[in-house]
Amino acid sequence: MRSPVGQVPDRSREQEDHRAMAAIDAHLLSLITFIPLIGMAVLLVLKGDNLIKIAAAIFAGLPLALSIRLIRLYNPGTAELQFIERHSWIPSFNIEFFMGVDGLGLTMVVLTTLLAFICIFASWGINRAVKGYFALFLLLETGMVGVFCALDFILFYFFWEVMLLPMYFLIGVWGGPRREYAAIKFFLYTLFGSVFMLLAILALYFTSEPHTFNMVKLFGADSGQGYLFRTLVWWAFFIAFAIKVPVFPFHTWLPDAHVEAPTAISVILAGVLLKMGVYGLFRVNFSILPQATSEAAFWVAILGMINIVYGALCAMAQKDLKKLVAYSSVSHMGFCLLGMASFTPQGVNGAVLQMFNHGIITGMLFLLVGVIYDRAHHREIDGFGGLGARMPIYTGITALAFFASLGLPGLAGFWGEVLVFLGAFSTYRWITIVSTSGIVLGAAYLLWTLQRVFFGPLNEKYKALPEINARELFTLVPLGAITIIVGIYPRWVMDLFRVSMDGILSYIP
C-alpha cells in the first residue's frame, strides 16, 4: 500500500528539524555568547526607544532560553568539559577559538543570562541615550558569558577586556553625580589587574613546551616549575582576580561603583562581575597552578576572614542603603575565599553555591534599592521609616531578601555559608571561628536596617508613596522563587557542579 499523502514530507520536516536542533546544540556556547553581540548591531540601526527596549529584551532572552537548553543537555555525572567548540584562530601563535564548560562554568553562564535578562526590564526607566545604553549592555553580556566559556588564554583575556569598556561607559554616562570618578576608578583598578594577568599568561606560554595558550593543556603546569616562578605567576593571577572579587585591600572601587551605577548595572556588578574573580581563581589558580595554590592557601583563608569581618563592620556603619548592600557583598565574597582555601569538598562546593546564591540574593537587594530610589529619590536609611504600612508587598519581598542574605535556614543564603564553615573548620579552626562573627554582624546590620526603614511611624513625606508595580515584580519574583527553592532543596543547583569541583580539587597536591 502507498503511504498516505503528506507522510513523507512530514518525516522529512521532522528530520530537518532534528538536524537544525543538532546544529544549534553543537554551537550552544557560541550562540549564547554572541547573540547579544548580534543584538547590539541590530539595536544600532533601530529607531524608537520602545522598539529598542523590546529588541534588547529579545536578544537577552534568547541566551537565557539556550542556557536552559544547556542545563537539559549537560551531563552532571562527569568532570569532563562539555559542549566543546574548537577552531584554529591564529595558528602562528597556536591561538584557538576554544570554548567549553564544566559544572562551574555552566552555573555561572546560567546565572549571567538570567540576571542580564532581568536587568533589561530593570532598565526600562532609562530614557537618555537609550540606544547607547542597551547596545552597551548587550556587549557587556557577551564579554561576561565569554569569560565563563573560554578555554584559550587569549580568548579568555579578550572577553575579560571586552567586559571592561561597556561597564566603564554604563557607569560613567548613566550613573549618579560622581559617576565619572567611580567609572575611572573601576577602569583603572581592573586595568591594573589585567596587566598582571597578561604578564602571567605570557610567562606560562613561554615556559610551556610546545608553547600554548590552551588552558586545558596547561592544567597542572606549575608542577615542574621552580618555587619563585610559580609563586610570582600565582600572585600575578591572584591580584587580577582579587580586584574583581574584590579582596581586601583591592575592594575600594566597589562601593563607589555601586553607589553611582544605575540599578541594573549594580545588579550585574554584584551578581556577575564579582563571580568572575572567584571563577578565575578556580579555573586558573587551582587548575593550572595547584602547587602554588596549596602553598598560598593559608593567606587566602586569612584574606577571606578579613573580607567577612571587615566588610560586615563597614556595612554596619553605612547610612546609604546601596552602599550597605555593596559592603555586604565584600563580606559575603569572603566566604567564597575561605571555602576554596579549605581544599575540602564541603568548603569548595559551599564556595560555588555561595557564588550562585549571592548573585541571586544581592541582585534582589539592588533591585529593591532601585525601586525605593525611583520613588523617594534618595537612599538614606534614616530618611525613611514606617514604609511597611504603606508598601506591604515591597516590604515582604525586601524582608525575604534580607533574611536570605543574613543566612536564615530555609533560604538560599544559609547553605553556602554552612558548607563553607563545615569545610573550613577542619583546616583553619581559629580563622573559621573568627569568621563566624560575620554572620552575627550581618544579622545586626540587616535587621537594624529593616527596622529603621519599614517599621515605626510612617514618615509623612511618604504617605502617598506608590506600591511596587508589575514590571518591578516581574524582575523580583523569579529571584525570590529561586531563593526559596534553593533554600529548601540546594541539590537542585549543587548537582550541576559537584562532580566538576571534585575534579578541580583533585589537582591540589
TIMI-63205 format. One record per residue (C-alpha): residue number from 1; residue in three letters; x, y, z. Coordinates in nm, 2 decimals, padded with zeros to 4 digits. Example, Ala and Ser with C-alpha at 12.3 -4.5 7.8 and 13.67 -1.06 7.14 Angstrom:
% TIMI-63205
REC     k     r        x        y        z
REC     1   ala    01.23   -00.45    00.78
REC     2   ser    01.37   -00.11    00.71
//
This chain:
% TIMI-63205
REC     k     r        x        y        z
REC     1   met    00.00    00.00    00.00
REC     2   arg    00.11    00.35   -00.07
REC     3   ser    00.19    00.58    00.22
REC     4   pro   -00.08    00.84    00.30
REC     5   val   -00.04    01.17    00.12
REC     6   gly    00.18    01.41    00.33
REC     7   gln    00.35    01.14    00.54
REC     8   val    00.69    01.16    00.36
REC     9   pro    00.71    01.54    00.37
REC    10   asp    00.62    01.52    00.74
REC    11   arg    00.90    01.28    00.80
REC    12   ser    01.14    01.50    00.61
REC    13   arg    01.03    01.80    00.80
REC    14   glu    01.10    01.61    01.13
REC    15   gln    01.44    01.52    01.00
REC    16   glu    01.52    01.88    00.90
REC    17   asp    01.40    02.00    01.25
REC    18   his    01.62    01.74    01.41
REC    19   arg    01.92    01.85    01.20
REC    20   ala    01.86    02.21    01.28
REC    21   met    01.83    02.14    01.66
REC    22   ala    02.15    01.93    01.64
REC    23   ala    02.33    02.22    01.47
REC    24   ile    02.21    02.46    01.74
REC    25   asp    02.32    02.21    02.01
REC    26   ala    02.67    02.18    01.86
REC    27   his    02.72    02.56    01.89
REC    28   leu    02.53    02.64    02.20
REC    29   leu    02.81    02.82    02.37
REC    30   ser    02.89    03.04    02.07
REC    31   leu    02.52    03.12    02.03
REC    32   ile    02.48    03.21    02.40
REC    33   thr    02.79    03.43    02.38
REC    34   phe    02.74    03.61    02.05
REC    35   ile    02.36    03.65    02.02
REC    36   pro    02.38    03.96    02.25
REC    37   leu    02.66    04.10    02.02
REC    38   ile    02.43    04.05    01.72
REC    39   gly    02.16    04.22    01.92
REC    40   met    02.39    04.51    01.97
REC    41   ala    02.44    04.55    01.60
REC    42   val    02.06    04.53    01.54
REC    43   leu    01.99    04.79    01.81
REC    44   leu    02.23    05.04    01.64
REC    45   val    02.00    05.05    01.33
REC    46   leu    01.67    05.06    01.51
REC    47   lys    01.47    05.38    01.58
REC    48   gly    01.23    05.44    01.86
REC    49   asp    01.30    05.39    02.23
REC    50   asn    01.03    05.13    02.29
REC    51   leu    01.14    04.92    01.99
REC    52   ile    01.50    04.93    02.11
REC    53   lys    01.40    04.81    02.46
REC    54   ile    01.18    04.53    02.32
REC    55   ala    01.46    04.42    02.08
REC    56   ala    01.71    04.42    02.37
REC    57   ala    01.48    04.20    02.58
REC    58   ile    01.45    03.95    02.29
REC    59   phe    01.83    03.94    02.24
REC    60   ala    01.88    03.89    02.61
REC    61   gly    01.60    03.64    02.64
REC    62   leu    01.74    03.41    02.37
REC    63   pro    02.07    03.33    02.55
REC    64   leu    01.86    03.26    02.87
REC    65   ala    01.65    03.01    02.67
REC    66   leu    01.96    02.85    02.53
REC    67   ser    02.11    02.83    02.88
REC    68   ile    01.81    02.63    02.99
REC    69   arg    01.87    02.40    02.70
REC    70   leu    02.23    02.38    02.81
REC    71   ile    02.12    02.25    03.15
REC    72   arg    01.90    01.99    03.00
REC    73   leu    02.18    01.85    02.78
REC    74   tyr    02.45    01.88    03.04
REC    75   asn    02.58    01.55    03.20
REC    76   pro    02.65    01.63    03.57
REC    77   gly    02.80    01.29    03.63
REC    78   thr    03.14    01.37    03.48
REC    79   ala    03.40    01.63    03.55
REC    80   glu    03.49    01.65    03.18
REC    81   leu    03.45    01.97    02.99
REC    82   gln    03.14    01.96    02.77
REC    83   phe    02.99    02.14    02.46
REC    84   ile    03.34    02.18    02.33
REC    85   glu    03.39    02.42    02.03
REC    86   arg    03.74    02.43    01.90
REC    87   his    03.87    02.61    01.59
REC    88   ser    04.21    02.74    01.48
REC    89   trp    04.23    03.12    01.52
REC    90   ile    04.58    03.24    01.49
REC    91   pro    04.79    02.93    01.40
REC    92   ser    05.13    03.10    01.40
REC    93   phe    05.10    03.15    01.78
REC    94   asn    04.89    02.84    01.85
REC    95   ile    04.59    03.05    01.95
REC    96   glu    04.25    02.89    01.92
REC    97   phe    03.88    02.97    01.94
REC    98   phe    03.83    02.72    02.22
REC    99   met    03.52    02.71    02.43
REC   100   gly    03.36    02.46    02.67
REC   101   val    03.21    02.44    03.02
REC   102   asp    03.21    02.21    03.32
REC   103   gly    02.96    02.24    03.61
REC   104   leu    03.13    02.55    03.74
REC   105   gly    03.12    02.74    03.41
REC   106   leu    02.76    02.62    03.34
REC   107   thr    02.63    02.75    03.67
REC   108   met    02.79    03.09    03.60
REC   109   val    02.66    03.11    03.24
REC   110   val    02.30    03.04    03.36
REC   111   leu    02.34    03.30    03.64
REC   112   thr    02.47    03.56    03.39
REC   113   thr    02.20    03.51    03.13
REC   114   leu    01.92    03.51    03.39
REC   115   leu    02.04    03.83    03.56
REC   116   ala    02.11    04.00    03.22
REC   117   phe    01.75    03.93    03.10
REC   118   ile    01.60    04.06    03.43
REC   119   cys    01.82    04.37    03.41
REC   120   ile    01.69    04.46    03.07
REC   121   phe    01.35    04.51    03.24
REC   122   ala    01.50    04.68    03.54
REC   123   ser    01.65    04.93    03.29
REC   124   trp    01.31    05.01    03.14
REC   125   gly    01.31    05.35    03.30
REC   126   ile    01.63    05.46    03.11
REC   127   asn    01.52    05.75    02.89
REC   128   arg    01.85    05.92    02.80
REC   129   ala    02.06    05.78    02.51
REC   130   val    01.85    05.47    02.52
REC   131   lys    02.01    05.31    02.21
REC   132   gly    02.36    05.35    02.35
REC   133   tyr    02.27    05.21    02.69
REC   134   phe    02.11    04.89    02.57
REC   135   ala    02.37    04.83    02.30
REC   136   leu    02.65    04.86    02.55
REC   137   phe    02.46    04.63    02.79
REC   138   leu    02.43    04.36    02.53
REC   139   leu    02.81    04.39    02.46
REC   140   leu    02.87    04.36    02.83
REC   141   glu    02.67    04.03    02.84
REC   142   thr    02.88    03.89    02.55
REC   143   gly    03.20    03.97    02.75
REC   144   met    03.07    03.82    03.07
REC   145   val    02.94    03.49    02.92
REC   146   gly    03.26    03.46    02.71
REC   147   val    03.48    03.47    03.02
REC   148   phe    03.29    03.17    03.16
REC   149   cys    03.32    02.97    02.84
REC   150   ala    03.67    03.05    02.71
REC   151   leu    03.94    02.78    02.74
REC   152   asp    04.21    02.95    02.55
REC   153   phe    04.40    03.22    02.75
REC   154   ile    04.40    03.48    02.47
REC   155   leu    04.03    03.43    02.42
REC   156   phe    03.97    03.45    02.80
REC   157   tyr    04.17    03.77    02.82
REC   158   phe    03.99    03.91    02.51
REC   159   phe    03.65    03.86    02.68
REC   160   trp    03.78    03.99    03.01
REC   161   glu    03.88    04.31    02.85
REC   162   val    03.57    04.34    02.63
REC   163   met    03.37    04.35    02.95
REC   164   leu    03.57    04.65    03.08
REC   165   leu    03.47    04.91    02.82
REC   166   pro    03.09    04.89    02.83
REC   167   met    03.09    04.88    03.21
REC   168   tyr    03.31    05.20    03.21
REC   169   phe    03.05    05.38    02.99
REC   170   leu    02.74    05.24    03.16
REC   171   ile    02.86    05.38    03.49
REC   172   gly    03.03    05.70    03.36
REC   173   val    02.74    05.81    03.14
REC   174   trp    02.42    05.68    03.31
REC   175   gly    02.54    05.68    03.67
REC   176   gly    02.49    05.92    03.96
REC   177   pro    02.65    06.26    04.04
REC   178   arg    03.00    06.12    04.09
REC   179   arg    02.98    05.88    03.80
REC   180   glu    03.30    05.99    03.62
REC   181   tyr    03.51    05.93    03.94
REC   182   ala    03.35    05.59    04.00
REC   183   ala    03.39    05.48    03.64
REC   184   ile    03.76    05.59    03.62
REC   185   lys    03.83    05.42    03.95
REC   186   phe    03.67    05.09    03.83
REC   187   phe    03.85    05.11    03.50
REC   188   leu    04.20    05.18    03.65
REC   189   tyr    04.17    04.91    03.91
REC   190   thr    04.06    04.65    03.66
REC   191   leu    04.32    04.75    03.40
REC   192   phe    04.59    04.73    03.68
REC   193   gly    04.49    04.37    03.74
REC   194   ser    04.47    04.29    03.37
REC   195   val    04.84    04.39    03.33
REC   196   phe    04.94    04.13    03.59
REC   197   met    04.72    03.87    03.42
REC   198   leu    04.87    03.93    03.08
REC   199   leu    05.22    03.90    03.21
REC   200   ala    05.13    03.58    03.39
REC   201   ile    04.97    03.44    03.07
REC   202   leu    05.28    03.52    02.87
REC   203   ala    05.50    03.35    03.14
REC   204   leu    05.30    03.03    03.11
REC   205   tyr    05.31    03.05    02.73
REC   206   phe    05.68    03.08    02.70
REC   207   thr    05.76    02.81    02.96
REC   208   ser    05.52    02.55    02.81
REC   209   glu    05.66    02.30    02.55
REC   210   pro    05.53    02.34    02.29
REC   211   his    05.42    02.70    02.35
REC   212   thr    05.04    02.70    02.40
REC   213   phe    04.76    02.92    02.53
REC   214   asn    04.54    02.62    02.57
REC   215   met    04.42    02.63    02.93
REC   216   val    04.33    02.26    02.94
REC   217   lys    04.68    02.16    02.83
REC   218   leu    04.82    02.39    03.10
REC   219   phe    04.63    02.22    03.38
REC   220   gly    04.90    02.14    03.65
REC   221   ala    05.16    02.35    03.46
REC   222   asp    05.35    02.45    03.77
REC   223   ser    05.43    02.10    03.89
REC   224   gly    05.78    02.11    03.72
REC   225   gln    05.85    02.48    03.78
REC   226   gly    06.07    02.64    04.05
REC   227   tyr    05.92    02.79    04.36
REC   228   leu    06.00    03.15    04.26
REC   229   phe    05.84    03.12    03.92
REC   230   arg    05.52    02.95    04.03
REC   231   thr    05.48    03.19    04.32
REC   232   leu    05.52    03.50    04.11
REC   233   val    05.28    03.37    03.84
REC   234   trp    05.03    03.26    04.10
REC   235   trp    05.03    03.60    04.27
REC   236   ala    05.00    03.79    03.94
REC   237   phe    04.69    03.59    03.86
REC   238   phe    04.56    03.63    04.21
REC   239   ile    04.59    04.01    04.21
REC   240   ala    04.40    04.03    03.88
REC   241   phe    04.12    03.81    04.01
REC   242   ala    04.13    03.95    04.37
REC   243   ile    04.05    04.30    04.23
REC   244   lys    03.73    04.16    04.08
REC   245   val    03.62    03.96    04.39
REC   246   pro    03.70    04.22    04.55
REC   247   val    03.95    04.11    04.81
REC   248   phe    04.08    04.35    05.08
REC   249   pro    04.26    04.58    05.02
REC   250   phe    04.16    04.59    04.65
REC   251   his    03.79    04.65    04.74
REC   252   thr    03.77    05.03    04.74
REC   253   trp    03.64    05.06    04.39
REC   254   leu    03.33    04.86    04.46
REC   255   pro    03.13    05.09    04.69
REC   256   asp    03.19    05.39    04.47
REC   257   ala    03.09    05.19    04.16
REC   258   his    02.78    05.05    04.32
REC   259   val    02.66    05.39    04.46
REC   260   glu    02.70    05.57    04.13
REC   261   ala    02.59    05.29    03.89
REC   262   pro    02.23    05.26    03.76
REC   263   thr    02.03    04.99    03.94
REC   264   ala    02.06    04.73    03.67
REC   265   ile    02.44    04.78    03.65
REC   266   ser    02.47    04.74    04.02
REC   267   val    02.29    04.41    03.99
REC   268   ile    02.54    04.30    03.72
REC   269   leu    02.84    04.42    03.92
REC   270   ala    02.74    04.22    04.23
REC   271   gly    02.57    03.93    04.06
REC   272   val    02.82    03.85    03.79
REC   273   leu    03.14    04.06    03.78
REC   274   leu    03.24    03.96    04.14
REC   275   lys    03.19    03.60    04.05
REC   276   met    03.43    03.63    03.76
REC   277   gly    03.71    03.68    04.01
REC   278   val    03.63    03.36    04.21
REC   279   tyr    03.57    03.17    03.88
REC   280   gly    03.92    03.28    03.76
REC   281   leu    04.08    03.16    04.09
REC   282   phe    03.92    02.82    04.04
REC   283   arg    03.98    02.79    03.67
REC   284   val    04.34    02.93    03.66
REC   285   asn    04.50    02.93    04.01
REC   286   phe    04.35    02.59    04.12
REC   287   ser    04.37    02.40    03.79
REC   288   ile    04.68    02.54    03.63
REC   289   leu    04.89    02.64    03.94
REC   290   pro    04.78    02.38    04.20
REC   291   gln    05.12    02.36    04.37
REC   292   ala    05.14    02.73    04.43
REC   293   thr    04.77    02.73    04.53
REC   294   ser    04.85    02.48    04.80
REC   295   glu    05.14    02.69    04.93
REC   296   ala    04.93    03.01    04.94
REC   297   ala    04.61    02.86    05.08
REC   298   phe    04.66    02.99    05.44
REC   299   trp    04.69    03.35    05.31
REC   300   val    04.38    03.31    05.10
REC   301   ala    04.20    03.20    05.42
REC   302   ile    04.33    03.50    05.61
REC   303   leu    04.21    03.73    05.34
REC   304   gly    03.87    03.56    05.33
REC   305   met    03.84    03.61    05.71
REC   306   ile    03.93    03.98    05.67
REC   307   asn    03.67    04.03    05.39
REC   308   ile    03.40    03.87    05.60
REC   309   val    03.46    04.07    05.92
REC   310   tyr    03.58    04.40    05.77
REC   311   gly    03.30    04.40    05.51
REC   312   ala    03.03    04.34    05.77
REC   313   leu    03.17    04.61    06.00
REC   314   cys    03.18    04.86    05.71
REC   315   ala    02.82    04.77    05.62
REC   316   met    02.71    04.83    05.97
REC   317   ala    02.84    05.19    05.96
REC   318   gln    02.67    05.29    05.63
REC   319   lys    02.38    05.54    05.61
REC   320   asp    02.33    05.49    05.23
REC   321   leu    02.12    05.18    05.16
REC   322   lys    02.31    05.10    04.84
REC   323   lys    02.65    05.13    05.00
REC   324   leu    02.54    04.90    05.28
REC   325   val    02.45    04.63    05.02
REC   326   ala    02.78    04.69    04.85
REC   327   tyr    02.98    04.63    05.16
REC   328   ser    02.77    04.33    05.24
REC   329   ser    02.90    04.19    04.91
REC   330   val    03.26    04.23    05.02
REC   331   ser    03.17    04.03    05.34
REC   332   his    02.98    03.76    05.16
REC   333   met    03.25    03.71    04.89
REC   334   gly    03.49    03.64    05.18
REC   335   phe    03.30    03.32    05.24
REC   336   cys    03.40    03.21    04.89
REC   337   leu    03.77    03.27    04.97
REC   338   leu    03.75    03.08    05.30
REC   339   gly    03.57    02.79    05.14
REC   340   met    03.81    02.75    04.85
REC   341   ala    04.11    02.77    05.08
REC   342   ser    03.99    02.48    05.28
REC   343   phe    04.06    02.23    05.00
REC   344   thr    03.76    02.02    05.13
REC   345   pro    03.46    01.91    04.91
REC   346   gln    03.23    02.08    05.16
REC   347   gly    03.42    02.41    05.15
REC   348   val    03.48    02.42    04.78
REC   349   asn    03.12    02.33    04.70
REC   350   gly    03.00    02.58    04.95
REC   351   ala    03.21    02.85    04.78
REC   352   val    03.05    02.78    04.44
REC   353   leu    02.70    02.76    04.60
REC   354   gln    02.77    03.09    04.77
REC   355   met    02.87    03.25    04.44
REC   356   phe    02.53    03.15    04.29
REC   357   asn    02.32    03.24    04.59
REC   358   his    02.50    03.57    04.64
REC   359   gly    02.43    03.66    04.27
REC   360   ile    02.06    03.59    04.32
REC   361   ile    02.01    03.74    04.66
REC   362   thr    02.22    04.05    04.61
REC   363   gly    02.06    04.10    04.27
REC   364   met    01.73    04.12    04.45
REC   365   leu    01.87    04.36    04.71
REC   366   phe    02.00    04.61    04.45
REC   367   leu    01.67    04.59    04.25
REC   368   leu    01.48    04.66    04.57
REC   369   val    01.70    04.96    04.65
REC   370   gly    01.63    05.08    04.29
REC   371   val    01.25    05.05    04.35
REC   372   ile    01.26    05.28    04.65
REC   373   tyr    01.51    05.52    04.50
REC   374   asp    01.29    05.57    04.19
REC   375   arg    01.01    05.69    04.43
REC   376   ala    01.19    05.87    04.71
REC   377   his    01.49    05.99    04.51
REC   378   his    01.73    05.92    04.79
REC   379   arg    01.87    05.61    04.97
REC   380   glu    01.93    05.75    05.32
REC   381   ile    01.83    05.47    05.57
REC   382   asp    01.73    05.72    05.84
REC   383   gly    01.53    05.92    05.59
REC   384   phe    01.25    05.66    05.57
REC   385   gly    01.05    05.49    05.84
REC   386   gly    00.72    05.31    05.86
REC   387   leu    00.72    05.20    05.49
REC   388   gly    00.58    04.86    05.59
REC   389   ala    00.24    05.01    05.64
REC   390   arg    00.24    05.20    05.31
REC   391   met    00.41    04.93    05.09
REC   392   pro    00.34    04.59    05.23
REC   393   ile    00.42    04.39    04.92
REC   394   tyr    00.75    04.57    04.88
REC   395   thr    00.83    04.52    05.25
REC   396   gly    00.76    04.15    05.23
REC   397   ile    00.99    04.09    04.93
REC   398   thr    01.26    04.31    05.10
REC   399   ala    01.23    04.10    05.42
REC   400   leu    01.27    03.78    05.22
REC   401   ala    01.59    03.92    05.06
REC   402   phe    01.73    04.04    05.39
REC   403   phe    01.66    03.71    05.57
REC   404   ala    01.82    03.52    05.28
REC   405   ser    02.13    03.75    05.29
REC   406   leu    02.18    03.70    05.66
REC   407   gly    02.17    03.32    05.62
REC   408   leu    01.83    03.23    05.76
REC   409   pro    01.77    02.85    05.74
REC   410   gly    01.53    02.76    05.47
REC   411   leu    01.65    03.02    05.23
REC   412   ala    01.93    03.00    04.98
REC   413   gly    02.19    03.21    05.17
REC   414   phe    02.21    02.95    05.45
REC   415   trp    02.36    02.66    05.26
REC   416   gly    02.66    02.82    05.11
REC   417   glu    02.78    02.96    05.45
REC   418   val    02.71    02.64    05.64
REC   419   leu    02.91    02.43    05.38
REC   420   val    03.20    02.68    05.39
REC   421   phe    03.22    02.66    05.77
REC   422   leu    03.19    02.28    05.77
REC   423   gly    03.47    02.25    05.52
REC   424   ala    03.70    02.52    05.66
REC   425   phe    03.67    02.43    06.03
REC   426   ser    03.88    02.11    06.00
REC   427   thr    04.15    02.31    05.81
REC   428   tyr    04.16    02.65    05.97
REC   429   arg    03.98    02.63    06.31
REC   430   trp    04.05    02.97    06.46
REC   431   ile    04.01    03.15    06.13
REC   432   thr    03.67    02.99    06.09
REC   433   ile    03.57    03.07    06.44
REC   434   val    03.66    03.44    06.39
REC   435   ser    03.48    03.44    06.05
REC   436   thr    03.15    03.32    06.21
REC   437   ser    03.13    03.67    06.36
REC   438   gly    03.04    03.78    06.01
REC   439   ile    02.70    03.60    06.05
REC   440   val    02.62    03.79    06.37
REC   441   leu    02.73    04.12    06.22
REC   442   gly    02.53    04.05    05.91
REC   443   ala    02.22    03.98    06.10
REC   444   ala    02.28    04.30    06.30
REC   445   tyr    02.31    04.55    06.01
REC   446   leu    02.04    04.39    05.80
REC   447   leu    01.78    04.37    06.08
REC   448   trp    01.87    04.72    06.20
REC   449   thr    01.82    04.85    05.85
REC   450   leu    01.48    04.66    05.82
REC   451   gln    01.37    04.82    06.14
REC   452   arg    01.46    05.17    06.06
REC   453   val    01.32    05.17    05.70
REC   454   phe    01.00    04.97    05.74
REC   455   phe    00.88    04.99    06.10
REC   456   gly    00.78    05.26    06.34
REC   457   pro    00.57    05.56    06.25
REC   458   leu    00.53    05.64    05.88
REC   459   asn    00.73    05.94    05.76
REC   460   glu    00.47    06.19    05.65
REC   461   lys    00.67    06.27    05.33
REC   462   tyr    00.60    05.92    05.20
REC   463   lys    00.23    05.88    05.29
REC   464   ala    00.15    05.88    04.92
REC   465   leu    00.43    05.65    04.81
REC   466   pro    00.31    05.41    04.54
REC   467   glu    00.33    05.03    04.59
REC   468   ile    00.57    04.82    04.38
REC   469   asn    00.44    04.79    04.02
REC   470   ala    00.40    04.49    03.79
REC   471   arg    00.73    04.54    03.60
REC   472   glu    00.93    04.56    03.92
REC   473   leu    00.76    04.25    04.05
REC   474   phe    00.85    04.07    03.72
REC   475   thr    01.22    04.14    03.79
REC   476   leu    01.20    04.03    04.16
REC   477   val    00.96    03.73    04.17
REC   478   pro    01.19    03.49    03.98
REC   479   leu    01.48    03.57    04.20
REC   480   gly    01.27    03.53    04.51
REC   481   ala    01.13    03.20    04.39
REC   482   ile    01.49    03.07    04.33
REC   483   thr    01.59    03.19    04.67
REC   484   ile    01.32    02.98    04.83
REC   485   ile    01.36    02.67    04.61
REC   486   val    01.74    02.66    04.66
REC   487   gly    01.68    02.72    05.04
REC   488   ile    01.46    02.41    05.05
REC   489   tyr    01.64    02.19    04.80
REC   490   pro    02.00    02.31    04.74
REC   491   arg    02.09    01.99    04.55
REC   492   trp    01.89    02.15    04.26
REC   493   val    02.20    02.37    04.20
REC   494   met    02.47    02.17    04.36
REC   495   asp    02.42    01.86    04.14
REC   496   leu    02.53    02.08    03.84
REC   497   phe    02.88    02.15    03.97
REC   498   arg    02.96    01.90    04.25
REC   499   val    03.14    01.64    04.03
REC   500   ser    03.33    01.92    03.84
REC   501   met    03.45    02.07    04.16
REC   502   asp    03.58    01.73    04.28
REC   503   gly    03.77    01.72    03.96
REC   504   ile    03.92    02.07    04.01
REC   505   leu    04.01    01.98    04.37
REC   506   ser    04.19    01.67    04.26
REC   507   tyr    04.47    01.89    04.11
REC   508   ile    04.57    02.02    04.45
REC   509   pro    04.86    01.81    04.58
//
